């Protein structure tokens, strides 16, 4: 037994941890609903952060450090519902006792950050857990502190295998990150304004539910690109649900037909699940859609607290290609592993799992809201697990942002997605949210709608 093991089993240590969690449990119990504040502390802090970073915050979402499930306290003492969860990070909500307990133990370890040269058991435990759940052909994983880093590593692995081919096929309106190359691949001019263009990507249409020929059109676009540029193409990056692009989804057949063409032409199939992992009804969306046999590389992150690139034996690169000082923090890796365990233990997956049930009442809640305020104000409702979106009015960016900011004032935090029409998006705290709490949150959306449309 090591000295560290002795410490973490020490009665005094365990008592201190227990007392901390009991104090947290008591404190969070006082957070029971939305609360407004007349203090100007939040506005001042928001201004200071804006001054420091050179641009204002979207809204003043600055946490105090305490919350209770879907409710979060801000530094001015106000309390708001959180339906965007750090753009998909806080799936189990705020001040979750189990995850805090896990984090406390991890934070007690000798180092804050884990690396590729030196590491603790948290690295092995996280990788072992996620690879076991990924299953199939995915045998190896490389950790990264951000989703963009994980995607950069995926691209490296693909190019390493396919050189001199180096270009990527992606979907129109895709989003894959903010580094130079990921911004270049992302189909959004606003995110690469003023940047040198590498033009490393070709684009084909994503699935269009309103077009009966959508699958054939995307197939034809892919074949057309390959007929002219096959020698340049190294891989195809798939978003199985377009998040930032508008929460667009597609049936399994759409992906299977495109992935089959990739396989026939020896093109790597890379699935970007930075946002979808754990959220759609199975741990991975590719599993929900039955795409296991096609996938060569998968990237995951967000609710896992740490990010990772998974790949098959065929794509395992030579030593030296993947490296870096950091692979994550001790806390993020320990909590991330616990998140995966809880998703399974608490039965979130499957046709009758908690995510499937959440999806049903999330849609129903918005449909009921639509009946109350009118179809012109709430339309194009959609949900995939804990990913929910809908359109306000004509979907203009101006009106969408106006509603979001008014909703923040009323007591709920949401965000937007899409490229015009824009949509309101929820990345719900599905690990803790009840139907009653969800409907209560929607009541603040309803108040905001009424004030914006007076």
N, C-alpha and C positions, 0 to 999 in steps of 0.2 A: 504493500500500500504506500502510495506517495504521500509526501507532506501535504500536497494540495488536496488529495482525497480526504485526508484526516481533517483538514480545515472545513471542507464543505459538509462533513458529517458531524462536525463539532456542535454540541448542544447549544452553546452560546450563539454560534453563527445561525443555526436554524431558528432559535428563539427570536433573534433580531430580525431575521427575514419574515418570520410569522407576524411579529409586531408591526413591521412596516406595512405588510399587506392588510392587516386588520385596520390600521389607521387609514389606509387608502380606501378600504371598503366603507368605512364610516363616513369619510369625507365625500366620496362620490355619491353616497346615498342622499345627500342634500341637493343633488342635481336631478330635478324631477321634470322640468319642462322649460320652455323658452322663457327667457327673461331679458328685458331691455335695460339699458344703462344710460344715465345722463352724464357720466364722466367723459372728459375729453382726453383721457389717457390713450385710448386706442387711436384716435385721430392723430395725436402727437407722435406716437410710436410709428404709425404708418408713414407719416411725413418724414421722420428721421431715417427710416429704412429706404424710402424712395430717394432721399438726398444721398445716401451712402452708395446706392447701386446705380444712380443716374436715371431712374425712371420710377414712376409710382407703382404701387401694388395694384393689382386688378380690383381687389377689395381688401378691407382691413382684417383679414383672417389671421390674427396673431393669438395663438393659444396661450392660456395661463399656465397649463401643465396639468389640468384636471378635467375629466369628463366622465360621462356615464353612458356607455354604449353608443347610440347614435347622436347623443348630445355632447357638445363641447363648450367649455367655458373659455371666454376670451379674456384678455388682460384687463379689460375695463369692468369685469364682473358679469357681462352679458352672457347669455347662454343661447346657443343656436343648434338647430338640427344640422347634421353633416351628411349630405347626400352625394358628396363628391370625393370624400375620403382621401385627400391628398392626391387626387387624380388616380385613385385606385390602389392606394397603399394600405389604408387602415381598415381592412375588411372586417376585423373583429371590433371595430369601433374604438372608443376612447377609454383609457384606464381599465383595460381588461385584466383582471387579477391574475389569471393564469399566465398570460404573456408577460406581464410586469414581473411576476415571480421568476420566470425563465430569464428575463433580461437582467434582473438583479444578480442572479447567480453568475451569468456570463460576464457582467460588468465587474464582478469580484475577481475575475481571472487576472493574470499578470500583465496582459497586454490589451490595448484597446483595439488595435488593428491586426488582422491576420494577413499573412503574405505568402508568396509563392516560394520563398527561400526558407522561411521559418513559419511554422503554423502550430495550432493546437488541435485537439480532437474535433473541434467544431467544424473544421474544414472537411474532414473525412465523413463525419456524421451527416452533414448537409448533402454532400455529393452522393453518398450511399443511399440516402433516403429518396432523393429525387430520381436517381437513375433506376431504382427499384420500381418506382411508380410509373416511370416513363416506359419501361419494359421494351420488348421487341428488339429492334436492331440498334437502339441507342445504348452504347456501352461506355462512353466516356463523357466527362464534363470538365469545363474550365470556368472557374468563377470570375466574376467581374463586379465592381462596385456599382455600375450603372447599366441601364438597358442599352444605351448607345455603345458602351464598351463591349457588351455582349454581342451586339450586332456587328461591330467592327471585327471582333474575333471570328464570328461566323463567316464574314466576307474574306478574311485572311485565310481561313481553313479551305474555303472553296477555291480561291485563286491559287493557293499553294498546290491543290490537287489538280487544277485544270489549266495552269499556265501553259501556253501564252494567252489562252482565253481569259478575259478579265471582266467583261461587261455582264450586267445583271438585267433580268427582266423583272418588272414590278407592275403593280396595278395602278391605274390612274387614281389620283386622290389618295395615294398611300402616305403613310408616315412611318419613318424608321429611326429617327433620332436627329441630333443637333450637331454632331461633328461635321467636318468638312465633307467627308464622303457620304455620310448618312443624310446630310442636308441636300447633297447633290442628287441622291437617289430619291429622297422624299419629293413627291409631286406637289410642291407648294412654293411658288415663286417668292412669296413674302418671307420664307424662312432661309432664302439664299440670296437675298438682295445685296448687291455689291460684292458677292463672292465670285471667285473664279469658277467657271463651270467646267467640270471634267466630262460631262455628258456620258456617264458610265452606265446609264440605264435606258432601256426601252420600255414602253408602257403599253399595256393592253387594258381593255375595259373590264371593270369589276362587274359582277352579276347585277343585272337590272331586273327586278321583280316585275316590272311593268312591260317587259319585252319578251315575248314568247320565243324569240330567236337569240336571246342573250348568250346562251351557252355556245351556240354555233358561231356567233360573231366573235366571241373571245377566242375560241379555237382557231378561227380563220386568221385573226390578228396575230396569234402566236406562231402559226405556221408561216405566215407572211414574213415575220421577223426572222425566223429560222432559215427561210429560203434565201434570204439576202445576207444574213450576218452570223450564221451558225458557228463559224470558226472563232468568232469573238465572244460567244456567249458561254459564261461559266456556270451560271445558276439562275434560278427563279426564286424570288423571295415572296412568300405568300402571307398576307394577312387574312386569317380565316374569318375574322370580324374586323372590318375597318373601324377603328376607334375614333381617332381624331378626324378621319374622313367622313364621319357621319353615322357611325354605328350601323354600317351596312353588313348584311350577312348573305350567305348563299347556301344552296343545298349541296349535299355531298357530291352529287353527280357532276356539278360544275368543277369542283376541285379535282375529282378523280380523272376527268377527261383531260384536263390541262396537265396534271401530274403524269399521266400515262404518256403524253407526248414528250414531256421532259425525260422520262426514263428511256423512251425509244431513241432519244437523241443524246443520251449520256450527259444530261444537264442536271446539276445538283438541285434537289428540292429542299429549300430552306423555309421553315415556318417560323415567323416572328410571333411569339406568344408572350411578349413582354407584358401586355395588358390583359390578355384573355386567360392566362393560366389561373386555374382555380375558380374561375368565375362563371363558366358557361354551362356547367352541369356535370362535367368530369374534370379531373385535374388538368388535362390538356384538351383544348378544343379539337385537336387532330384525332384524339381518341373518341370524342363524342361523334365526330363525323366519319369514323371508320377509315382513317387514312394512314394507319400505322405502317402498312407495307411500302408506302411511297416515300416516307420522310427520311432524309439524310442528316439534316441539321435542324435543331430547334433552339430558339432563344427564349428565356423566361425571366420574369422579375416581378416588379411592382409589389403585389401582396405577399410575395415570398421574402420581402425585406432585403434580399440580396439577389443579384442577377447571375445568370449562368448560360453558357453555350453547351449544348449537348450534341454529340455527333456519333456516327457509326464508326466501326473499325476501319472502313475504307477511307474515311476522312480524317483519321487520327494523324496529325501533322508531325513532321520531324521536330526534334528538340530545338528550341531557340525561337521558333516562330511565335509562340504564345508565351508571354511573360508579364512582368509588371510588379511594382512594389506591393500594391494592395490587391487582395482578392475579396475583401469585405471586412466588416468589423466582427469582433467576437460576439457581440450582442445580435447583430443582424443575422448571422449564420445560425446561432442557437434558436432565436425566435422564428426564423424562417423554417427551420426543421420542425419546430413545434406547430407552426401553422399547417404544414402538410399533414402532420399526424392528426390534428384536430379536425381537419376537413374530412378525413376518413372516419375517425372515431365518432364524430357527431352526425355522420350520415348525410353529408351535403350532396353526394353524387348519385347518379342514377335517375331513371324515369320518375321515381317516386321520392327522390331525395329532397332535401330542404331547398336547394336552388331551384328545382323544378316547381316547387310550391310557391316560392317567392316570386318567380317569373309570372305565375298566374295571377296572384293578387296584386302584383305591381301594375300589370296591364289593366286589371279590373279597376283599380283605384284611379288610374288616369282616364279610363272610359267613363267612370262615374263623374269625374271632374269635368270632362268634356260635355256631358249632359247638362251639368249645372251652368257652365259658362258659355257653351256654344261651340260648334265644330270649327267656326272661323278662328277661334282663339286657341284651341287645342286640337291638333290633328297629327296624322302620320305617326301614330303611337307604335312603338316597337320595343321588344325586350328579348334578350338572350341571357338567361340566368339573372345575374345581378347587374347586367348592363342594360340600361333603360334610356330611351330617347323619345322626344316628341317635338313637334314644331309649334311655335307660337306665332299667331297671325300669318303673315306672308313669308316668314323665315328670313327677314332682313337682318343683317348683323346689328344694325342700330337698335331695332326693337327687341331683338333677342338679348343683347347686353343690357338694355334698359330694364327688362323684366328681371334678369339675374340680379342686378344691383338693388332693385326694389325688394326682391325676395330676401336678399341679405339683410336689408333693413327690417323686414318683417320677422326674420328669425330662422332662415334656412339657407344653407350654402349649396349652390349647384354651379354648373359651368356649361359651356357650349361645345358643339362640334359641328362638322360639316363644312361645306365650301360654298353654300348658296344654292338652295335654301339652307340656312343654318338651323340647328336643333338645340334644344335644351337637353343636356345629358346628366344622367345620374350614374354614378358608380357606387352602388349602395353598400352600406356596411352590413352585408348579408349574414355575417357571423353572429350578429346580435340583434338585428332589427326585427321587431314584431309587426304584424299587420296593422295593429292599432297605432303604433308609433308612425308607421309609414303614412297612414291616412291622416294622422295629426300633422305630419310634415306637409302633406299636400294641402292642408287647410291654409297654411301660410303662403303657399304658391297661389292659391285661389285669391287670397287677400291682395297679393301683389298684382295679379292679373286685373282685378277690379280697379285698382288705383292707377295702373298704367293705361287702362283703356277707358277711363272716365271721359 
